[in-house]
Amino acid sequence: MTFGSPTGSAGAHRPAPRGGARPAGRTPRRVGTARTDAAIWTRGLTKSYGSRRAVDHLDLQVPRGALSGFVGPNGAGKSSTLRMLLGLVRPSAGRGYVLGQPISRPDRYLHRVGAMIEGPTFHPGLSGRRNLEQLATLRGIGGWRRARRRDRIEAVLAQVGLTERGDDRFSSYSLGMKQRLGIAAALLPDPCLLILDEPTNGLDPAGIREMRALLGQLAGTGMTVFVSSHLLTEVEQICDHLVMINAGRMLFQGHVTDLLAAEDPRIALVPEHDGDARRLAALLHDVGLRVEIDLRPGPRDPGQRQDYQPVITVHGPEGLAADLNRLAMGAGIALRSLRSHRPNLEETFLRVTGEIDGDLLRSDQPITVPDASVPPPGTGLDPAHSRGGAT
């Protein structure tokens, strides 16, 4: 389903009185800064279907101009949330604003929003260009001027890379091309906010790469893009902002790097001489670090004769790597390698949603982000020297 509001009088902004004059006796209602600075802002947004609560007091704040990912397991409430934001269903409780306008009045903002929900639907016997012409006419794109409408259609076809295939029938399009035409339809009103529901669903690797590039280009124009997806590796690569929900409740929202930094970052050290492994582990433990040592047989660097290489793992932020290297050097221990590891988004997602064994966080418990610039208590390391990377 792709749609956008017609540019008729119902969706138009009424001009403010000249000179700032207002009717006597009326106090202007002020909209909070968070609502105007954010493309999407909600407080306590809730949607119930009978006894089932699909969305449970959701507080969203998606910054303007961000490429924001919206992730959660199947049934987490993503689609219900998007439908409320687009005025397709009414909230059971709570409030929200889209582009500074209340979601109770979608006529005030839908002409500035493009959306593709549940995949694109077009007439199979018409060409891609002709399908867009029909939609543009229905929405009043370009008003009564056909030339302006035609220019807009050509512009969106070029944006999604379908100019050369615009005259081919929709039925002949590949799945990736159909998805791109759906995005072209959502772009017809030249929106400030683009909402996409699973745009990479069913695409092959090549189609996913094309979609990733397209979303990056759209975000580069200053448009706010809010995209739901279950392909977490794609979200991690293209999104700078993330909203993670489960069972209708917020787990995390903010910068992707903040979420990953809140996990259990580790630094692996491999001494040049195997006999130094235990001494290095004891040295790191003595300064208050959480240390593990692995002496199990395993693959070694190519060309080496031994069948194992001891690995010392330190649980700490990447910024400690340079200090660890200096500490080892001060004790006369040379390192063959020193590398940091931070759990990726997929590992983090599976853990916090309870999809894997041994998760340390309940699926309904929000994630808190610590100050990654502060070393673990008791390390004895100077915070000023904790910003370096691995060497």
C-alpha positions in Angstrom: 0.0 0.0 0.0 1.5 3.3 -1.0 -0.2 6.6 -0.4 0.1 10.3 0.2 -2.4 12.9 0.9 -3.8 15.0 -2.0 -2.7 18.6 -2.0 -6.3 19.8 -1.5 -7.6 22.3 0.9 -8.0 19.8 3.7 -4.2 19.2 3.8 -3.2 22.8 3.3 -1.7 25.0 6.0 -3.8 28.1 6.8 -1.7 31.3 6.7 -1.0 33.0 10.0 -2.5 36.4 10.5 -0.2 39.2 9.2 1.9 41.1 11.7 1.5 38.4 14.4 -2.0 39.6 15.3 -4.3 37.1 17.1 -7.9 37.2 18.1 -8.3 39.0 21.4 -8.6 36.9 24.5 -7.0 33.8 23.0 -3.6 32.4 24.2 -1.6 30.6 21.5 -1.1 26.9 22.3 2.6 26.2 22.3 4.0 23.0 20.9 6.9 21.6 22.9 10.4 21.8 21.5 10.7 18.0 21.4 7.6 17.8 19.2 8.8 20.4 16.7 12.4 19.3 16.5 11.5 15.6 16.0 9.9 14.3 12.8 8.0 11.8 14.9 7.2 12.3 18.6 4.8 10.2 20.8 4.1 9.8 24.4 2.2 6.8 25.9 1.1 5.7 22.4 -1.0 2.6 22.9 -3.1 0.4 20.6 -5.2 -2.5 21.9 -7.2 -5.0 20.0 -9.6 -6.5 22.5 -7.6 -7.8 25.3 -4.4 -7.8 23.3 -2.2 -4.8 23.6 -0.2 -4.5 20.3 1.5 -1.2 21.3 2.1 -0.5 24.9 2.8 3.2 26.0 5.4 3.9 23.3 7.5 7.0 23.5 9.1 7.7 20.2 11.4 10.6 19.2 12.8 10.3 15.7 15.0 13.3 14.8 14.5 15.2 11.6 16.8 14.3 8.7 17.7 10.9 10.2 17.8 7.6 8.5 16.1 5.7 11.3 15.6 1.9 11.6 12.5 0.5 13.3 13.2 -3.1 14.4 11.6 -5.8 16.5 10.5 -9.4 16.3 7.4 -10.4 14.3 4.3 -9.2 16.3 6.3 -6.6 18.2 3.9 -3.8 17.2 5.8 -2.2 14.3 3.0 -2.2 11.8 0.4 -1.1 14.3 2.7 1.8 15.3 3.2 2.9 11.6 -0.6 2.7 11.0 -1.3 5.0 13.9 1.3 7.5 12.7 -0.3 7.5 9.3 -3.8 7.9 10.5 -4.9 4.4 9.3 -6.0 3.3 12.8 -6.8 5.3 15.9 -4.7 5.0 19.1 -6.4 3.5 22.2 -4.4 5.9 24.3 -1.5 8.4 24.2 -0.7 11.2 21.8 1.7 11.8 19.0 3.0 14.4 16.5 4.2 13.9 13.0 6.1 16.8 11.5 4.9 19.0 14.4 1.2 18.1 13.8 -1.0 15.9 16.0 -1.7 12.4 14.7 -5.4 13.1 15.5 -5.3 15.4 12.5 -3.5 13.5 9.7 -5.0 15.9 7.1 -2.5 18.5 8.4 0.6 16.5 7.6 0.0 13.6 5.2 0.6 15.8 2.2 4.2 16.0 3.5 4.5 12.3 4.2 5.2 9.4 1.7 4.7 5.9 2.8 4.8 2.3 1.6 3.0 -0.2 3.8 2.7 -3.9 3.2 4.3 -3.7 -0.2 3.4 -1.9 -3.4 0.2 -2.6 -5.3 -0.2 -1.5 -8.9 -2.2 -2.4 -12.0 -0.2 -5.2 -13.6 -1.2 -4.3 -17.2 0.0 -0.7 -17.0 3.5 0.4 -17.3 5.4 1.8 -14.3 5.1 5.3 -15.7 1.4 5.0 -16.4 0.8 3.7 -12.9 2.5 6.7 -11.4 0.5 9.0 -13.7 -2.8 7.5 -12.4 -1.6 7.9 -8.7 -0.4 11.5 -9.3 -3.8 12.4 -10.9 -5.7 10.9 -7.9 -3.5 12.8 -5.4 -3.6 16.1 -7.3 0.2 16.2 -7.7 1.0 19.2 -9.8 -2.5 20.6 -9.6 -4.2 20.9 -13.0 -0.9 21.3 -14.9 0.0 18.1 -16.7 3.5 19.2 -17.5 4.3 19.8 -13.8 2.9 16.4 -12.9 4.9 14.7 -15.7 8.1 16.4 -14.5 7.5 15.0 -11.0 6.9 11.5 -12.3 10.1 11.6 -14.3 12.0 12.9 -11.3 10.9 10.1 -9.0 11.6 7.4 -11.7 15.1 8.8 -11.9 15.5 8.8 -8.1 14.7 5.1 -7.9 16.6 4.1 -11.1 13.6 3.1 -13.2 13.8 5.7 -16.0 14.8 3.1 -18.6 12.1 0.7 -17.6 9.3 3.2 -17.0 7.4 2.1 -20.1 7.5 -1.6 -19.3 4.5 -3.3 -17.8 4.4 -3.6 -14.0 3.8 -7.4 -14.4 7.3 -7.7 -16.1 9.1 -6.1 -13.2 11.3 -8.1 -10.8 10.5 -7.9 -7.1 13.2 -5.4 -6.5 11.9 -3.2 -9.3 8.4 -3.4 -7.9 9.7 -2.3 -4.5 11.5 0.6 -6.1 8.3 1.7 -8.0 6.5 1.6 -4.7 9.1 4.0 -3.2 8.7 6.2 -6.3 5.0 6.4 -5.6 5.6 7.3 -2.0 8.0 10.0 -3.3 5.5 11.6 -5.6 4.4 14.3 -3.1 8.0 15.3 -2.5 7.7 14.4 1.2 9.7 15.6 4.2 9.1 12.2 5.9 9.3 8.8 4.2 7.9 5.8 6.1 8.7 2.4 4.6 7.6 -1.0 6.0 10.1 -3.8 5.2 11.3 -2.4 1.8 13.9 -5.2 1.5 11.4 -8.0 2.2 12.0 -10.9 -0.3 14.8 -9.2 -2.2 17.9 -11.1 -3.3 21.4 -9.8 -2.2 21.7 -7.6 -5.3 18.3 -6.1 -4.7 19.1 -5.5 -1.0 22.3 -3.6 -2.0 20.4 -1.5 -4.5 17.8 -0.7 -1.8 20.5 0.2 0.7 22.1 2.6 -1.8 18.7 4.2 -2.6 17.8 4.8 1.1 21.2 6.3 1.7 20.7 8.7 -1.2 17.3 9.7 0.0 18.6 10.4 3.5 21.4 12.4 2.0 18.9 14.9 0.6 17.8 15.8 4.2 14.6 13.8 4.1 13.7 11.9 7.2 13.5 8.2 6.4 11.8 5.8 9.0 12.2 2.2 7.8 11.1 -1.0 9.5 13.2 -4.0 8.8 14.1 -7.5 10.1 17.4 -7.5 8.3 19.5 -6.2 11.1 22.8 -6.2 9.3 21.3 -3.8 6.7 19.9 -1.6 9.5 23.3 -1.5 11.1 25.0 -0.5 7.9 22.7 2.3 6.7 20.9 3.7 9.8 22.3 6.3 12.1 19.3 6.2 14.5 17.5 3.1 15.8 14.2 2.3 17.5 13.9 -1.2 19.0 10.7 -2.6 20.4 9.3 -5.9 21.6 5.8 -6.8 22.7 4.8 -3.3 21.9 7.2 -1.8 24.4 10.3 0.3 23.9 13.7 -1.4 24.4 16.0 1.2 22.9 16.1 4.3 20.8 19.0 6.4 19.9 22.2 6.2 17.9 23.2 2.7 16.8 26.7 3.1 18.1 25.3 4.0 21.6 23.4 0.7 21.7 26.4 -1.4 20.6 28.6 0.5 23.1 26.2 -0.5 25.9 26.8 -4.2 25.2 29.8 -6.2 26.4 32.8 -4.9 24.3 35.9 -7.1 24.5 39.5 -6.8 23.7 41.5 -9.9 22.7 45.3 -10.0 23.3 47.6 -12.7 22.0 51.2 -12.6 23.4 54.1 -13.3 21.2 55.4 -16.0 23.5 52.8 -18.5 24.8 54.5 -18.7 28.2 53.6 -15.0 28.8 49.8 -15.7 28.6 49.2 -16.5 32.3 51.5 -13.7 33.5 49.7 -11.2 31.3 46.3 -12.3 32.5 47.4 -12.0 36.1 48.8 -8.5 35.5 45.5 -7.3 33.9 43.5 -8.9 36.7 45.6 -7.2 39.3 44.6 -3.7 38.0 40.9 -4.6 38.4 40.0 -5.7 34.9 37.6 -8.6 34.2 39.9 -11.1 32.3 39.5 -14.5 30.7 42.2 -16.7 29.3 41.7 -19.4 26.7 44.3 -22.1 26.4 42.2 -24.5 24.4 43.7 -26.0 21.2 42.7 -24.0 18.2 43.8 -22.7 14.8 47.0 -20.6 14.8 48.3 -18.0 12.5 49.2 -19.4 9.1 52.8 -20.7 8.9 53.1 -21.3 12.7 54.0 -24.7 14.0 52.2 -24.8 17.4 48.7 -26.1 17.5 47.3 -23.4 19.8 47.6 -19.8 20.7 46.6 -18.5 24.2 44.1 -15.7 24.0 43.5 -13.3 26.9 40.1 -11.5 26.7 39.5 -8.3 28.6 36.0 -7.1 29.1 36.2 -3.3 28.5 35.6 -0.5 26.0 37.8 -0.2 22.9 39.4 2.9 24.3 41.3 0.7 26.7 43.3 -1.0 24.0 46.2 1.5 23.9 46.5 1.3 27.7 46.6 -2.5 27.6 49.3 -2.4 25.0 51.4 0.0 27.1 50.8 -2.1 30.3 52.0 -5.3 28.5 55.1 -3.5 27.1 55.9 -2.2 30.6 56.0 -5.7 31.8 58.3 -6.8 29.0 55.5 -8.7 27.2 55.3 -8.3 23.4 51.9 -8.8 21.8 51.4 -10.7 18.5 47.9 -9.2 18.1 45.5 -6.9 19.9 42.0 -6.6 18.5 38.7 -5.3 19.8 35.3 -6.9 19.4 31.9 -5.3 19.9 28.7 -7.4 19.5 26.9 -6.5 16.3 23.3 -5.4 16.1 22.0 -8.9 15.3 23.7 -10.3 18.4 22.4 -7.5 20.5 18.9 -7.8 19.1 18.7 -11.5 19.8 19.9 -11.1 23.3 17.7 -8.2 24.5 14.6 -9.8 22.9 15.2 -13.1 24.7 15.6 -15.0 21.5 18.8 -16.8 22.6 19.8 -18.6 25.8 21.7 -16.9 28.5 20.4 -13.4 27.9 21.3 -11.1 30.7 18.4 -8.7 30.1 14.7 -9.3 30.3 12.9 -8.8 27.0 10.8 -6.0 28.6 13.6 -4.2 30.3 14.9 -1.0 28.5 18.6 -0.8 27.7 20.6 1.8 29.5 23.6 3.3 27.9 26.7 3.8 30.2 29.3 6.5 29.6 31.7 4.5 27.5 34.5 7.1 28.1 34.8 6.1 31.7 37.0 3.0 32.3 35.6 0.2 34.5 35.9 0.9 38.2 39.2 -0.3 39.8 41.2 -0.5 36.6 43.7 2.1 37.7 44.0 3.3 34.2 44.0 7.0 33.4 40.8 8.0 31.6 42.8 10.5 29.6 44.7 7.7 28.0 41.6 5.5 27.3 40.7 7.0 23.9 43.2 5.2 21.8 42.3 2.4 19.4 43.8 -1.0 19.0 47.4 -1.1 17.8 
